[in-house]
Amino acid sequence: MSAIANKKLMEEIFAGAGNPDAAVRDRSLFVASLADDARWVVTGQYSWSRTFTGKEAILNDLHGHVRSLLVERARTIAHRFIADGDYVVVEARGDNVTKTGARYDNDYCLVFHLENGKIKEVREYCDSVLTEKALGRFPESRRHAAG
């Protein structure tokens, strides 16, 4: 796919998942676009830093854990998309509240690598101090899926 097509796909994914008017976020395009062997790399040197390998590990162990900590209507709003070939860089900001009432409005830079319309890898850059302050350390019980 072209850089334009890859950028359009990512814009559509974030439009559905970050829609402020939706009662429930539509993650179906993201899930459908995630390759079975995709990798999600949480960068840095903190408890969340690891590589989640495979669609199920990404959806269940990473995203599932995050969703279990947030109130419903959690979302990430993209405000910039930069495409170059098979890569799309997305700058985004969270608009979230934890179940304990803490704000979790992290800033993200997400680098997506796509192949034939499928997300093969995501590299996540964010404020690690805020992540651990709002969400706590990543639990040992979920570390089995990370590479």
C-alpha positions in Angstrom: 0.0 0.0 0.0 1.1 3.6 -0.6 2.0 6.0 2.2 -1.3 7.8 1.4 -3.3 4.6 1.8 -1.4 3.7 5.0 -2.0 7.2 6.5 -5.7 7.0 5.6 -6.1 3.6 7.3 -4.5 5.0 10.5 -6.7 8.1 10.4 -9.8 5.9 10.1 -8.6 3.6 13.0 -8.1 6.6 15.3 -11.3 8.3 14.2 -13.4 5.3 15.3 -11.4 4.6 18.5 -11.2 8.2 19.6 -14.7 9.4 18.6 -15.8 11.7 21.5 -19.5 11.3 20.6 -19.5 7.5 20.6 -21.0 5.7 23.7 -18.6 2.9 22.9 -15.3 3.2 21.0 -15.2 1.3 17.8 -12.0 -0.7 17.8 -13.1 -3.1 15.1 -11.0 -1.6 12.3 -7.9 -1.6 14.5 -8.5 -5.3 15.5 -9.1 -6.3 11.8 -6.0 -4.4 10.7 -3.7 -5.9 13.3 -1.6 -8.8 11.8 -1.8 -12.1 13.7 2.0 -11.9 14.2 2.2 -8.2 15.1 4.5 -6.8 17.7 3.9 -4.0 20.1 7.1 -2.6 21.6 6.7 -0.4 24.7 9.9 1.5 24.7 11.9 2.7 27.7 13.3 1.3 30.9 10.3 0.8 33.2 8.0 -2.0 34.2 5.8 -1.7 31.1 8.8 -1.8 28.7 8.6 -5.0 26.7 7.6 -6.5 23.4 4.1 -8.0 23.1 4.2 -10.5 20.3 1.1 -11.6 18.5 -2.4 -10.2 18.1 -3.8 -12.0 21.2 -1.0 -10.7 23.4 -1.5 -7.2 22.3 -5.2 -7.2 22.6 -5.4 -9.2 25.9 -2.2 -8.7 27.8 -1.5 -5.1 27.0 -4.7 -3.5 25.9 -6.8 -5.7 28.1 -4.9 -4.8 31.2 -5.0 -1.1 30.4 -8.8 -1.2 29.8 -9.2 -3.0 33.1 -7.8 0.0 34.9 -9.7 2.7 33.1 -13.3 3.8 33.3 -15.5 3.3 30.2 -15.3 5.8 27.4 -11.5 5.8 27.6 -9.9 7.1 24.4 -6.7 8.2 22.6 -7.1 11.2 20.3 -4.6 11.5 17.4 -3.7 15.0 16.3 -0.9 14.4 13.8 -0.2 11.7 11.2 3.0 11.5 9.2 3.4 8.8 6.6 6.5 7.6 4.8 6.2 4.4 2.8 5.2 1.5 5.1 5.5 3.7 8.2 2.9 6.0 9.8 3.8 8.1 12.9 0.9 9.2 15.0 1.1 11.8 17.7 -1.8 11.4 20.1 -3.0 12.3 23.6 -5.1 10.2 26.0 -8.3 11.4 27.5 -8.8 8.9 30.3 -9.7 8.4 33.9 -8.6 5.4 36.0 -11.1 3.5 38.1 -9.5 5.1 41.1 -10.3 8.6 39.7 -6.8 9.6 38.6 -6.4 11.4 35.2 -4.4 9.4 32.7 -3.9 11.8 29.8 -0.5 10.6 28.4 1.1 12.0 25.3 2.1 9.3 22.8 4.2 9.0 19.7 3.3 5.8 18.0 5.3 4.5 15.0 3.2 2.0 13.0 4.9 -0.3 10.5 2.4 -1.7 7.9 2.6 -4.4 5.3 -0.2 -5.0 2.8 -2.7 -3.1 4.9 -1.9 -4.9 8.1 -0.2 -3.4 11.2 3.0 -5.5 11.7 4.7 -3.5 14.5 3.9 -0.6 16.8 6.6 1.2 18.7 5.1 3.2 21.6 6.8 6.2 23.2 5.1 7.9 26.1 5.7 9.5 29.6 6.7 6.4 31.6 6.6 8.2 34.9 2.9 9.2 34.3 2.1 5.6 33.2 3.4 4.1 36.4 1.9 6.9 38.6 -1.6 6.5 37.1 -1.7 2.8 36.2 0.9 1.3 38.5 3.6 -1.2 37.6 2.9 -3.7 34.9 1.9 -6.9 36.7 4.1 -10.0 36.7 1.1 -12.2 36.0 0.8 -10.6 32.5 4.4 -10.7 31.6 4.3 -14.3 30.2 3.1 -13.0 26.8 5.9 -10.5 26.4 9.0 -11.3 24.6 
